[in-house]
Amino acid sequence: MIKVRQKPPKRQAESTISLINIVFLMLIFFLIAGQLAPPVDPDVTLVDTTEAPPLAPPDALFADSEGRLSHRGQPVEIPAYLAALGAMGEAQAPLTADGVTAPGEDAGNGGPNVLLAVDRDLDAARMLEIADQLYRAGAGKVSLVTRGAE
C-alpha cells in the first residue's frame, strides 16, 4: 500500500476585528455614560482664590460683569432657572468631588442648591441682589464659584 501524505490542516488566522469592535463599543459606552463638564461661560472671568479645591467647571448659573444671567450659554431668568434646576435634581442628584450636594439637589430646606459663578468685575451690591433674588425665588442654598489661583 502506498501512503499518500496529506497536507496538515491550515490554521485559521486569528482575526483582531472582534477585539477592535469591543474596544470601539467600550469607547462609545463611556462617551455616552460619562458626564462631561459644561464649559465655563466665556463672558465671565471668575474670581481667583488661593485655597480653593480643584474641581471641574460646574454646571452653574453665570453672572457677567453687567449682571446678566446665563446658564449653558443661554440667557435665563431666575424663576425659569430654578424650575429647570429642580426638575434636574429630581431626575439625578450627583455629588460634587468635595461631597457637597450638587446643583439641583434639594438642600433639605425647601429648594435646590444653586452654584453662582460671578464675574470678578461684577459689583458686590449686584451680586448680593442676585443672591437675594435666588433665595426669594426658592433656592435652598447659594454657593459662589471661584477659580483657584495657580
Secondary structure as GFF3:
##gff-version 3
##sequence-region A 1 150
A	DSSP	alpha_helix	17	33	.	.	.	ID=ss1
A	DSSP	beta_strand	48	49	.	.	.	ID=ss2
A	DSSP	beta_strand	61	63	.	.	.	ID=ss3
A	DSSP	beta_strand	69	71	.	.	.	ID=ss4
A	DSSP	beta_strand	74	75	.	.	.	ID=ss5
A	DSSP	alpha_helix	78	91	.	.	.	ID=ss6
A	DSSP	beta_strand	113	118	.	.	.	ID=ss7
A	DSSP	alpha_helix	124	137	.	.	.	ID=ss8
A	DSSP	beta_strand	141	145	.	.	.	ID=ss9
A	DSSP	beta_strand	147	148	.	.	.	ID=ss10
###
